[in-house]
Amino acid sequence: MKSVTIYSTPSCHFCHEAKEYFDANNVTYTDHNVVEDADKRQEMVDRSGQMGVPVIIVGDGEDAEIVVGFDKEKITSLLGL
């Protein structure tokens, strides 16, 4: 399965929905709390061009897809679920 990284905040409803979706579908993911980690917050902005969360990265390297927000259909497709 492709790697999944989510940039999130503790108070973000859509971040919680995304993580619940990953858990329900046995998708392993790396979660970065951008409230507590300024370096990861900057990394998120550099990669996505914005401050809104969640920012979800599916895949690695040049093949990585960036999904801004919890777009369930797109994430499902990217993960082949």
VENQUI-V548903 format. One record per residue. N is the residue number from 0. RES is the residue in one small letter. PSI is psi in radians with two decimals (none if undefined). OMEGA is omega in degrees with one decimal (none if undefined). NEAR is the number of other ideal C-beta (glycine too) atoms within 8 Angstrom. Layout:
BEGIN
n->[N/N]
res->[RES/RES]
psi->[PSI/PSI]
omega->[OMEGA/OMEGA]
near->[NEAR/NEAR]
END
This chain:
BEGIN
n->[0/1/2/3/4/5/6/7/8/9/10/11/12/13/14/15/16/17/18/19/20/21/22/23/24/25/26/27/28/29/30/31/32/33/34/35/36/37/38/39/40/41/42/43/44/45/46/47/48/49/50/51/52/53/54/55/56/57/58/59/60/61/62/63/64/65/66/67/68/69/70/71/72/73/74/75/76/77/78/79/80]
res->[m/k/s/v/t/i/y/s/t/p/s/c/h/f/c/h/e/a/k/e/y/f/d/a/n/n/v/t/y/t/d/h/n/v/v/e/d/a/d/k/r/q/e/m/v/d/r/s/g/q/m/g/v/p/v/i/i/v/g/d/g/e/d/a/e/i/v/v/g/f/d/k/e/k/i/t/s/l/l/g/l]
psi->[2.60/2.66/2.62/2.28/2.36/2.29/2.16/3.03/2.69/-0.47/0.06/2.00/-0.79/-0.48/-0.79/-0.73/-0.78/-0.80/-0.64/-0.69/-0.80/-0.80/-0.77/-0.46/0.28/0.71/2.09/2.36/2.77/2.23/2.24/2.07/1.85/-0.09/-0.72/-0.36/1.70/-0.60/-0.76/-0.59/-0.79/-0.70/-0.75/-0.81/-0.73/-0.68/-0.66/-0.34/0.23/2.99/-0.16/2.54/2.75/2.67/2.15/2.24/2.16/2.11/-3.13/2.77/-2.50/-0.37/-0.03/2.44/2.33/2.20/2.09/2.17/3.06/1.49/1.56/-0.76/-0.81/-0.75/-0.75/-0.77/-0.82/-0.60/-0.14/0.63/none]
omega->[179.3/176.7/179.7/175.1/176.4/172.5/-170.7/171.2/-178.5/-175.8/-175.9/-179.4/-177.6/174.3/178.3/178.1/-179.5/-179.1/175.6/177.3/178.3/179.9/-178.4/-178.6/178.0/177.7/176.4/-178.4/174.1/-177.7/175.9/177.5/-174.1/172.7/-175.5/-173.1/-177.3/179.2/179.2/176.1/178.7/177.0/179.0/-179.7/178.5/-176.6/-173.3/-178.5/-179.5/-178.7/-177.0/176.6/-3.1/166.1/-175.7/178.2/177.9/-178.9/-176.7/172.1/-177.6/-179.3/-177.9/177.0/178.4/177.2/177.9/-174.1/179.4/177.4/-172.8/-179.2/-178.6/179.6/177.7/179.2/-178.5/-178.9/-179.6/-179.8/none]
near->[5/8/9/13/10/16/14/14/9/6/4/10/6/10/13/8/9/14/12/8/12/12/8/6/8/5/11/6/9/7/8/12/10/12/7/4/9/5/6/11/12/8/10/14/10/6/9/11/4/7/6/7/12/13/14/14/13/12/10/6/5/3/6/9/9/9/13/10/7/12/8/7/6/9/14/8/7/11/12/4/5]
END
